[in-house]
Amino acid sequence: ADGKTEQPLLQFRLVVEGPEAEGKTRVPAPTEQEPDRMLALADEVWLSENDLSKAVVRPDDQTGKPSVVFGIKPDAGERFKKLTGDNIGKLLALVYKGKLISAPRIAAPISTSGVISGNSTQEEAEEIAALINGAAASTEAAHSDAKPSADTGGDQSLPERWLFDGVIEEEVELKEK
C-alpha cells in the first residue's frame, strides 16, 4: 500500500479564491463566458457520500425551476451547519470522481437537508440527484456483504453546463397540502 487514502466518490468542498487558492487543487468549471474557467478547492471535504441520504428533484418554491433536495445525516449536520454558516456567499463545489458537477453559492446555514436551486434543466437536476443517490448507495453496499457493482451506473459524461449560478441552502420542510 502506498499510504494513499481512498478519496470519497462525492465531495462537498469550499471554493477558495485569492491568496487562499495558492497551491490548491483546481477543477475545470467552464461557463459560456469563460470556457477555460478553473475553481480552486479547499483541502477539507465538508461532506462525502457517507454523510448524505436520499436526493430528490422537485420544483423550486419561488421559481418553479427544478431543484435538488438532499438529506444530511445527523452527525454530519451539526458540522455542516457551522461550516456553511461561516461561509455564506461563498461557492460550494460538488465534486464527483474528481469532476466538478455543481458550484452553487451558499445562501444559508445547512444542517439537516439542503436544496440546490438555480437555472438547471430537469435533466441536469436529475443527474445531480442520481449522482448523490448513486454515491450514497455505494457506501451502503460497501458496508454490507454485497459486491458493489463496479462503475456501471453514474459515469455518464456530464453536461458541460452545470449549476454555476445556483444557490444552496437549508431545505425548509413543506407542509403537506
C-alpha positions as CSV (number, residue, x, y, z in Angstrom):
1,A,0.0,0.0,0.0
2,D,1.3,3.4,-0.9
3,G,-0.5,5.1,2.1
4,K,-2.9,7.0,-0.2
5,T,-6.3,7.1,1.4
6,E,-9.3,6.3,-0.6
7,Q,-10.9,9.6,-1.8
8,P,-14.6,9.9,-1.3
9,L,-16.6,9.4,-4.5
10,L,-18.7,12.6,-3.9
11,Q,-17.2,15.6,-2.1
12,F,-18.7,18.9,-1.0
13,R,-15.7,21.3,-0.8
14,L,-15.4,25.1,-0.4
15,V,-14.2,27.0,-3.4
16,V,-11.3,29.3,-2.3
17,E,-10.2,32.5,-4.1
18,G,-7.3,34.9,-3.9
19,P,-4.2,34.1,-1.8
20,E,-6.0,31.1,-0.2
21,A,-6.2,29.4,-3.7
22,E,-2.4,29.2,-4.0
23,G,-1.3,25.6,-4.5
24,K,-4.9,24.2,-4.1
25,T,-6.5,21.5,-6.3
26,R,-8.1,23.1,-9.3
27,V,-11.1,21.8,-11.3
28,P,-12.5,22.9,-14.6
29,A,-15.6,25.0,-14.2
30,P,-16.5,26.1,-17.7
31,T,-19.2,28.7,-18.3
32,E,-20.3,30.1,-21.6
33,Q,-18.5,33.3,-20.9
34,E,-15.3,31.6,-19.5
35,P,-14.8,28.2,-21.2
36,D,-11.4,27.9,-19.5
37,R,-12.5,28.9,-16.0
38,M,-11.0,26.9,-13.2
39,L,-12.0,26.8,-9.5
40,A,-9.6,26.2,-6.6
41,L,-10.9,23.8,-3.9
42,A,-10.1,23.9,-0.2
43,D,-8.4,20.7,1.1
44,E,-11.1,19.8,3.6
45,V,-14.0,17.7,2.4
46,W,-17.1,19.1,4.2
47,L,-19.5,16.2,3.3
48,S,-19.0,13.0,1.4
49,E,-21.4,10.3,0.2
50,N,-21.2,8.8,3.8
51,D,-22.9,11.9,5.2
52,L,-25.8,12.0,2.7
53,S,-29.2,10.4,2.5
54,K,-31.6,10.4,-0.4
55,A,-31.7,13.2,-3.0
56,V,-34.8,14.1,-5.0
57,V,-35.7,16.6,-7.7
58,R,-38.7,18.9,-7.2
59,P,-39.8,22.4,-8.4
60,D,-38.3,25.4,-6.6
61,D,-40.9,27.1,-4.4
62,Q,-40.2,30.5,-5.9
63,T,-39.2,29.9,-9.5
64,G,-40.8,26.6,-10.3
65,K,-37.4,25.5,-11.8
66,P,-36.1,22.1,-10.9
67,S,-34.1,22.0,-7.7
68,V,-32.2,19.1,-6.0
69,V,-33.1,18.4,-2.4
70,F,-30.8,16.1,-0.4
71,G,-30.8,14.8,3.2
72,I,-27.8,15.1,5.6
73,K,-27.2,12.5,8.3
74,P,-27.4,14.0,11.8
75,D,-23.8,13.5,12.9
76,A,-22.6,15.4,9.8
77,G,-25.4,18.0,10.0
78,E,-24.1,19.9,13.0
79,R,-20.6,20.3,11.5
80,F,-22.0,21.3,8.1
81,K,-24.3,23.9,9.7
82,K,-21.3,25.6,11.3
83,L,-19.2,25.4,8.1
84,T,-22.0,26.7,5.8
85,G,-23.0,29.4,8.4
86,D,-19.4,30.7,8.5
87,N,-19.1,30.8,4.7
88,I,-22.3,32.4,3.4
89,G,-21.9,33.9,0.0
90,K,-19.0,31.6,-1.0
91,L,-19.3,28.9,-3.6
92,L,-19.6,25.2,-2.5
93,A,-18.2,22.7,-5.0
94,L,-19.9,19.3,-5.5
95,V,-17.2,17.1,-6.9
96,Y,-17.9,13.6,-8.2
97,K,-14.9,11.3,-9.0
98,G,-12.7,14.4,-9.2
99,K,-15.0,16.3,-11.6
100,L,-16.9,19.4,-10.7
101,I,-20.7,18.8,-11.1
102,S,-22.1,21.9,-9.4
103,A,-20.8,25.0,-7.6
104,P,-23.8,26.8,-6.0
105,R,-23.4,29.8,-3.7
106,I,-24.1,29.2,0.0
107,A,-27.2,31.2,0.9
108,A,-27.8,30.0,4.4
109,P,-26.6,27.6,7.1
110,I,-27.5,24.0,6.2
111,S,-27.9,21.2,8.8
112,T,-30.5,18.5,8.1
113,S,-31.2,18.9,4.4
114,G,-30.1,21.1,1.6
115,V,-31.6,22.3,-1.6
116,I,-29.6,23.3,-4.7
117,S,-31.6,25.6,-6.9
118,G,-30.7,27.7,-9.9
119,N,-31.2,27.6,-13.7
120,S,-30.7,23.9,-14.2
121,T,-32.8,21.9,-16.5
122,Q,-34.9,19.0,-15.3
123,E,-32.2,16.6,-16.8
124,E,-29.4,18.4,-15.0
125,A,-31.2,18.3,-11.7
126,E,-32.0,14.6,-12.1
127,E,-28.4,13.9,-13.0
128,I,-27.1,15.6,-9.8
129,A,-29.7,13.7,-7.7
130,A,-28.7,10.4,-9.4
131,L,-25.0,11.0,-8.6
132,I,-25.8,11.8,-5.0
133,N,-28.0,8.7,-4.7
134,G,-25.6,6.5,-6.5
135,A,-22.6,7.6,-4.4
136,A,-24.7,7.3,-1.2
137,A,-25.9,3.8,-2.2
138,S,-22.3,2.7,-2.9
139,T,-21.4,3.3,0.7
140,E,-24.4,1.3,1.8
141,A,-23.2,-1.6,-0.4
142,A,-19.6,-1.3,0.9
143,H,-20.9,-1.9,4.5
144,S,-22.9,-4.9,3.5
145,D,-21.6,-8.2,2.0
146,A,-22.9,-7.3,-1.4
147,K,-20.3,-6.6,-4.0
148,P,-20.7,-3.1,-5.2
149,S,-21.3,-3.1,-9.0
150,A,-18.1,-1.6,-10.4
151,D,-18.6,1.7,-12.1
152,T,-21.6,0.6,-14.1
153,G,-24.0,3.4,-13.4
154,G,-23.3,7.1,-12.8
155,D,-20.4,7.6,-15.1
156,Q,-22.3,9.1,-17.9
157,S,-20.5,12.0,-19.4
158,L,-21.7,15.1,-17.5
159,P,-23.2,18.0,-19.4
160,E,-20.8,20.9,-19.9
161,R,-23.0,23.4,-18.2
162,W,-23.8,22.8,-14.6
163,L,-25.4,25.0,-11.9
164,F,-22.7,27.5,-11.5
165,D,-25.3,30.2,-11.0
166,G,-27.3,28.3,-8.4
167,V,-27.6,28.6,-4.6
168,I,-27.5,26.0,-1.9
169,E,-29.4,26.5,1.4
170,E,-31.3,24.7,4.1
171,E,-34.4,22.9,2.8
172,V,-37.5,24.1,4.7
173,E,-39.9,21.2,5.2
174,L,-43.0,22.0,3.2
175,K,-46.3,21.5,4.9
176,E,-48.3,18.8,3.1
177,K,-51.1,20.5,1.2
